[in-house]
Amino acid sequence: MDKYLNFFDFKQKVNYTTEILSGLTVAIALVPEAVAFAMIAGLDPLIGLYAAFVMGLVTSIFGGRPGMISGATGAVAVVLVALAVSHGKEYIFATVVVAGIIQIFAGIFRLGKFMRLVPHPVIFGFVNGLAIIIFMTQVAQFQDDSGAWLGGQTLYMFSGLVLITMAIIWLLPKLTKVVPSSLVAILAVFGIVIAFGLDTKTVGDIASIEGGFPPFHIPNVPFTFETLQVIFPYALIMAGVGLIESLITLNIIDEITETRGRGNKEAAAQGVANIVSGFFFGMGGCAMLGQSLINISSGARARLSGIVAAVALLIFIMFGAGLIEQLPMAALTGVMIMVAIGTFEWASFSTFNRMPNSDIFVMVLVTLVTVFLHNLALAVIVGVIIAALVFAWDNAKRIRARKHTDENGVKHYDIYGPLFFGSVSLFAEKFDVVNDPDEVIINFAESRVVDMSAIEALNKITDRYTKVGKKVQLSHLSKDCTQLLDDAASLIDVNIMEDPRYKVLVDKIK
């Protein structure tokens, strides 16, 4: 039944059946993920499950992207593992709280807008790397507890169940989209295992998920400056990793749903969720691209699915552990492999002959850093830095100067391209100070003075002309360029001509 649901500031059409079933699917898939990430961080499985419950519930209610799923993640687990080993779980809880405070401030100061600086090749590389990681983590399910590969009948049975799961997820949407194909696949494979009494790996073979409601707990750490010195570096990295992964996931979901989330609101909600998680025995976390894609591909578009997923996960922990622990890992493995296939940007291969070589390099590099270092934040930061340097280099080569002398004997330099730190050297080479006439006009109608390096370049060229007794003037400066020069009046002495085109007043900086 379709109705309109106004949940906080979002008014949208909601299919309650789809939202509930999608949420249940996500909840089932969350169980092994949360357990695995807690174990990566060296923590009890319930700490990961509690984090998934709290993160999922809070961000679904208050977050800036309906349909997006948050929980305990591998990126956060990798950050916390060293702290868990050296100081124990109480310091983890305190770190999660501090990281949440940092994220709230990031939302308040609207730092989410900096995601617009992440170029598309970086997002392609991030998504592809994450898809490969998701696939590689599922390959481990084809090994036994000792790390040896499955063989014989055990391997055939496990592989067959995985293939059945994948086939249902692929075929069912072609027949009907009334129910999420992932949920149908999980239940179908579960039914096959029960009906034929198959002896295969289950969720319970990984760890027990039985527990109660997460208790309120103030982290048992000394409230001293020394404690803050220990946890703050981890909290800062965790906050950054969580925000980067969450905001990139938000952008990807935006593209898929052709809607627009609110990055700053999501940042603040992630912060609140982490604070609550730290006080309720959780390891914190951030948005989960894999689980979000399961939710979105199942048809969910509203907050309800995330709320259902979080509440269902808690019900599993408190009342349904015995049943959930019997779920075959083959079914969940098949679901996540299909998520990996769906996550990978296969279209990126077709862009190799169309994209600039620099963009291809950035995309491949981000993918490799993501896969081999398992550090999503570092991968994105490296990609952004390299893309920025390439952009600066390309623009530095675009500075041009067209020269002509008018009937009054005044030489004009018409500058094209931005004048900034990367182009100042080429800019200085354009002028023939010794052989130029006594008066020179540098025309910036097709250029902009961008930064301090550009101002210093103008200062140097002015000094060169002054030393040989010649006059240089700047014309056609836009208002922002003039303001930049005006602010640097104590550093530079140039003449700015009146420019009717931009309506800039004469301003002789002395």
N, C-alpha and C positions, 0 to 999 in steps of 0.2 A: 504494500500500500504506500503510495507516494503522498507525502505531506510536506509542509514547510516547517522547518525547525529554525528558530532564532536562538542560537546558542551563543551568548555573549554578543560579540560584534559581528557574527557571521550569519547571514540569512541565506539559506540555500535549500535546494530541493533534496530531500533525503529519502532513500529507499531503506526502510528500517530492516527489512529481511536481509538485504545485501550487506548492510552495515554490521548486523549482528553475526551473520555467518562469516564475514571477512574477519571480524574481530576474533572469533573462535579459532579460525585457521591460523591467524598470527600468534595467538596465545599458545597453541600447540607447538608451532615452529620456534617460539621463543625459548621453550624449556631447555633443549639441548644447547642452544646458543649461550644462554645466560650461565648455565652450569659450566660450559667449556671456558668462557671468558673469566669466570671466577677462579677456576683452577689455573688458568694462565697466570693470574695475578697472585697465586699462592693462597687463595682464600677459600673459605667453606662455600659449597655450592649454594646454600641458602642466601648468602650475601649477594651473589649475582642475581638470584631470583627476586630477592627483595628490591634490589636496585631496578630491575626490569619493571616490577610492579609500580614502584613510586615514580620513576622517570616517565613511564608510559602514561600513567594516570594524570600527573600534573601537567605535562606538556600537551596532552590531548585536550585538556580543559582550557588551559591558559595560553597555549602556544600560538604561533603565527601562521601555522600551516596545517589546516584540517586534513586528516588522512595520513599524516606522517607519523611514523612510529619511533619512539625513543626507548632506550634500554641500556643495559650493560653492553659495552662494545670492546672489541679487541684492541682498538686504538688506545682507549683509556686504560685497559688492563696492562698493556705494555709499559705505559708511563708509570703505573703504580707498583709494578712487580718489585723493583729494587727497594722501594720504601717498605713494602710488606716484609721483605726478607730482613731488612736492617732494623726496623722499629716495630713491626707488628700491625695488626688490623686496627687498633685504636688510633694510630697515626693516620691510617688510611681514611677513617671516618672524618677526622679533623681536616685532612687535606681536601676531601670532597666538599666540605662546608665552605672552606676558604675559596676553592675554585668556583663554587656557586656564587659567592659574593662578587668575585671578579667578573663573572659573566653578567650578573645583574647590572653592574656599572657599565659594561660594554653595551648593554641594551639601552640604558638610560642616556648614555652619550652617543647613541646612534652609530656605533662602529660597524653595524651590519652593512652600512652603505659601501664599505670598502670591498665588499664582494664583487662590486661592479668592475673592480680592477683585475679580477681573475679572467684571463682570456679563454676562449673556447677550447683551444688545444689542451690547456691544462685540465679543463673539465673532462674532455675526452680521455686523457691519460689517467686521470683519477678514477673515472668510472671503469675503464678497462682494467686497471690494476686491481681495483676492488673486486671486479668480477672474477679475475684470475685467483685472487686470494680465497674468495668464497668457494670456488671450484676445488682449489688445493686442499682446503680444510675438509672437504667431503671425501677426498681421496683417502684420507686417514681412516675413514670408516671401513675401508677394505683391508684393514689390518687387525690383528688380534691384540690382546692386552700386552703381549710381549713385543709388539712392533713388527712381527712377521706378517707377510702377506697371506691373506686367506687362500686356501687352495681346495681343489676337489669339489665335492658336493656342496660344502659350505659357501664357497665362492660362487658357484653356479646359482644357488638358491638366493643368495644376497643380491647378486647382479640381476637375476630375473625379477625380483621384487622391485628393485630400483627402476628397471626398464618399464615394468607395468605402471609404476607411479608416474613416470615421465610420459608414457603414452596416454594415460588418462588426462593429465594436465594439458597435453597438446591437442587431443581429439575432442574432449568434452566441450570447450568453447565453440567449436564448429557446429555442435548440435544444439546446445542451450547455454545461456549465461544466467540462468535463474539462481543457481547455486555456485559458489566458488569451486573451480576445478581442483584446486589444491586440497581443499577439505574433503571432497569426494574421493580423491586419490588416497589420502591418508586413511580414511575410513574403509575404503575398498581393500587396501592392502592389509589393514588390521584384521578385517573380516576373513581374508584368505588365510592369514597366519593362524587365527583362532580355529577356523573351520577344519584346516588340514593338520593342525597341531604341529606346525613347523617350528623347529628349534633355531631361532635366529636372534641376533643381537637386538636388545630392547633399550629403551631410555633408562630403565632401572639398572642396566649393566654399567652405565656410566657413573651414576651416583643416585642416592635417594633424594627425592625432592620434598619429602614430607616435613611439614613444619606448621607453625601457628601464624597468627597475625604479627607482622614485624613490630617488635616492641620499641617504644621511645627510649632513646639512650643518648645521653650526653657523652661525647668522646672522652674517654678517661686518659687525658694527657695533661701534663703540667701547663697551666695557663701563664706561660712565660715568654719573654722575647726569644729565648733560645729555641723554644718549640716552634715559634713562628719562623725562625731562620731555617729550621729543618724542613718544614712542610711547605713554605711559600714557593720555593723553586718548582716543586712538583705540582703545586696548585696552579701556578701560572702556566706551566706547560699543559696541564690537563685542561684548563679553561680554554687555552688557545686551540688545542687539538679538538676539543668538543665543539667549539664554535665553528671552526673551519669545516669539520665533517657535517655538522648540522646544517649550516647555511648552504653548502654545496648540495646536500641532499634536498634541501628546500628548493633550490633552483632547478634541480633535475625534475622533481615532482611538479613544479610549476610548468615546465615545458611539456610534460606528459599530459597533464590535465588542462593545459591552456588556461590556467588561472594564475593569480599572483598572490603569494603569501607575503607575510610581513616579517622581514628579517630581524629587525630590532626587537619586535615583540617576542619572536622565537628565542632570541638570545637571552632576554630577561626571563622567559619561562624556563629555559634550560638551567639558568642560575637558581631559580626558586626550586626546581626539581632536584638539583644536586644538593642544595642545603637540606631539604626535607629528607633526601636519601641518606645523607650523612648522619642525621639524627634518628634514622630508623633502620640501622644495621645494613645500609646499602653501600655499594662501592661506587655509586655514581654512574654516569654514562653520558650518552648524547644520542643524536638521531642515528637510526640504523637504516642504511640504504636498502639492504636486502629485504628486511622485514617490511619496510615501507613499500617496496615494489610488490611484495606479495599482497599487501593490503590494497594497493591501487589497482593491480592487475585483477584482483577479485571483484572490483567494481566499487570499492569504498571511496567516498569523496568527502565525508564529514567527520566531525569530532567523535561521533558515536562509536565508530569502529575501534578507535584507539582506547576509548573508555572501556568498551566491552573486552578488548584484549587484556587490559590491565586487570580488570575485575576477575575475568575468567582465569587468569594466571594465578591470582590469589586463591581462588576457589580450588584450583588444582592443588596448590600447596597445602591448603588447610583440610580439604575434604576428598580430593580426587587423586591423591598421589599414587595410590595402589593401581588405579586404572591407567593413568598417564604413563606410569613406569612400564606398563606392558606394551606400549606403542612400539612397533618395530622401527629401528633406526633406518632400515632400508627405505621406508616411506618418507621420512624426514630428509634423508640423503637425496632421494629423487627430487623432492620439492626444491631443495637448495641448489641442486645442479641446474634445474630449470630456471631458477632465479639467476644463477650465474650466466646462463645462456642468454636470458632476456636482458640482463644488465649490460652485457658487453655491447659496445657500440660498433656493430659490424659495419656500419656505414663509414666508419673511419678508414677502413681499407680502401674504399673507393675514392677517398680524398687525397691519397698519396700522390697522384699525378696532377692534382689541382691545387693543393695547398703549397705555400712557399716552403722551401726546405727548412727554414728556421722553425716554422710551426710544426712540421713533422718531427723535427729533432726534439722540440719541447714536449710534444705528445708522447713520444717513445720514452724519453727520459723520465717523465713523471710516472709513466706506467712501470718502468723498471725500479725506480726508487720505492714506489708503493709495494711492489711485489717482493723485492729482496730485503728491504729494510722494515717493512710493515709499519712505516711511519707516514700516515696520510698527511699530517700537517707539514712535515718536512718536504714531502713530495710536492705539495701545492706551493709552498713558499719558494722552493727551488725553481719550480716552473714559472712562477710569477716573476721572480728576479731575472731569470734568463730571458723571458719574453720582453720584460722592460728594457733590458740591456740591448736586445736586438732592435727593439723599436727606437731606442735612443740612437743607436748606430745608424739605422736607416735614415732617420730624420737629420742626423748630423751631416750626412752626405748630400742633403737636398738644399743646402744653403747656396744661393746663387746671387750674382750681382750683374745687372745690365748697366752699362756705362754709356753716357753721352754728355757732350758739352753744348750748352745753349748759346744763343746769339750774344749774350752778355759775358761770355767767357767763363761762366760758372759750370763746374763739372758736377754731374748728377750720378749718384750710385743708387739704382733701384734694386732693393734687396728682396729676394724671394726665399721663403722658408723660415722656420723658427730660429731665433737666435737664443741658444741655451748652452749649457756646459759642454755638450757634445759637438757643437758647431762653431765654437768661438775661434778655434785654430784656423779653420777654412775661411771664416769671416775675415780674420786679420790679413789673410793672404790676398784678398780681393783688391786692396788699396795700393795705389802707387803714390805714396806720400811725397817723395822727392820730385817727381815730374808733374804732379797735379798743379792746377792753377791756384791762385791765392784764396779762392773761395770754393768750398765743396759742400754739397747738400746730399745727405744720405736719406733716401726715401724708404719709409717702412710701411707703405700702403699695403704691400703683400707679405709683410713679415710681422713678427711680434717679438718684443723683448720679454723673455720668460723668467729669468732667474738672476741670482747674484753674479754668476759667472758672465752672463750677458752684459750686465751693468759694468762689470770690471773691464770687459772687452771694449765697451764704448769709451770708458775712461782712458784706456790705453791708446786707442786710436786718436782720441782728442788730444792727448799729450803729444803724440807723434807729430800731429799737424801744428800744434802750438809751438813746439820747439823749432820748427822751420818757418815760423811767422805766418802761418796760414790759418784761415777761419773755417770751421766745420759746423754745420747745422743739421739738426734732425727734423724730418718732416713726416707728416701723415702718421703720427703716433696715435694709437687708439687711447681711449681714456684710461684703461687699466695699465697700459705701458707707461703713460705719463705719470700716473700715480706711483708706479714702481720707481721711476726715476726721482720723483719728488721725495719719496721716503728715503732715498739714498743720497739726498742733497749734500750730506757731509762728506761723501766719498767720491763724488763725480762732479765735474764742472763742464757742462755742455750747454749749447743753445738749442732750445726747442722752438721751431717756427710755429706761428699761428696756423692752424689747420682747419679751414672752414668745413672740410668734408666730415671731420669728426667733431667739429665745434669745440676744439681744445684751446684754452686760453694760452696766450704767450706766457711762458714760464722760464725765465732765464735763471738757471741754477748757479749760484755763485758760492 
